[in-house]
Amino acid sequence: MAQITAAEVNKLRKVTGAGMMDCKKALQEADGNFEKAIEVIRKKGQAVANKRADREASEGVVLAKVSDKAAKGAMIVLNCETDFVAKNANFVDFAQKILDLAIAETPADLEALKALPFDGKTVAEIIVEQVGIIGEKIDLAYYEKIDAGMVVSYIHPGNKLATLVGFNKTSDIQVARDIAMQVAAMAPVAVDEDGVPAEVIEKEKEIGRDQALREGKPENIVDKIAEGKLVKFFKENTLLNQDFTKDSKKSVKQYLQESDKDLTVTQFFRYSLNN
């Protein structure tokens, strides 16, 4: 068996990120061959990934970022099994690198992001390697992007909640940030009533009718009551119609128009690991 030196172990550790003992064992298994030892580490990652395939990865980080000119932005969720790993600086840094790649390349969807080249491999392959290094199931579970006149992101402290908001034009950055925080705090379902899916509208009408009937309202006014409840639903759950969190006397739409009469939100995404 080849003599394994501490320098070789340290070199393998720097290349793979694996633990010292794992690197030493890999070099011993590869009889000192450095390239074979790398392959051993990678196979170990795949083996651990296979073992962890049925484990739940419910912790992790939610990160969002915009490009230098704020014309595009992206959001990702990288899941892991424990909060301990989610708070690890190396794990957060790994997620940030994936997000940076998404901003640079603007892949069409999650699968396209996973297929992008990353340090000589693909994002998906690097994630498998990280499973072997960390020892937990890791999953790139979510990716969305926005291209707009201006895009703003917000990450709530702790990396468990983030938002990404697109505007039709460049605006005051503080106004835009206020809206990104509004989305985080109030969790709207759509930009306005036109963005609410038809099935959601019908469900809300049905709920309104059922409530009215249970309250003993006459059947001939049940539909009118349901419509009134739908208006309330739109006010509470669509971004532009919501009360502005910093001044409940005005709506978000009014707040935007005070800054610029033509300013509006075109699209947004919100993701929380807690709900």
C-alpha positions, 0 to 999 in steps of 0.5 A: 500500500502506498504511503499517504502523506498529510500534504496529499490528504490536505490537497484532496480535501481542498479539491473535494471539500471532504473530511480529512479521514474521508480523504485519507481513506480515499487515497488509501483505497486508490493506492495513492492515485490522486485522480482515482481518489477524487473518483472515490470521493464522488462515488461516496457522495453518490452512495450517500445520496442514494441512502438519503433519497427517501429522507425529508429535506425540509430545512435549508435556505431561500435566497434571492438576488438581482443583476448589477443593473437590476433588470433581472433577478432570480430566487432559489431554495436549497434544502437540507435535513437540519437547521444546523447545516442550513446555518453553516456558512459553507452551505449558504456559500454553496447556495449563493454560488448556485444563485450567482450562476442562475443570475449569470446564465438565466436558465429557463427552469429548474431542470435547466439550472441543474444541468448548467456547468459548475466547476467542471461538472453540472450543478446536479452532480456538484449537489450529489458530491455535497451530499457525500461531504455534508452527510445530509440529503440536499435538494435544489428544490425551487428556482424562479426568475424575473426579467422586468424594467426593474427587479428588487429582492428581499431576504428575511434575516435567517434565510428562510423567506425571500421575495423577488418583485418585478416592476414595469420601470425603474423607480425609487429603490426605497419604494421598490424595497418597501414593496418587496417587504410588503410581499414578504409580510402579507403573502399576496396570492397575485398582483391584482384580481386579474392574476387570481386563478379562476378556480380560486375565485370560484372557490371563494364564491362558494365559501361565501355562499355557504357562509351566507346560507349557514348564517340564515341569509335569504337565498335570493341575496346569497350570490350578492353576499358572496360577491361582496366577500370576493371583493374583500378577498381581493383587497386582502390577498392581491398585492396592489389592493392590499393596505400598505403595511407602512400606512394602512390609509392607502393601498399599495397601488396608491403608494406606488402612484404617489411615487410615479403615476405609471409605476406598477408591479408586473410579477412577484415570487415569494417563498417561505420554508415555514409555510 
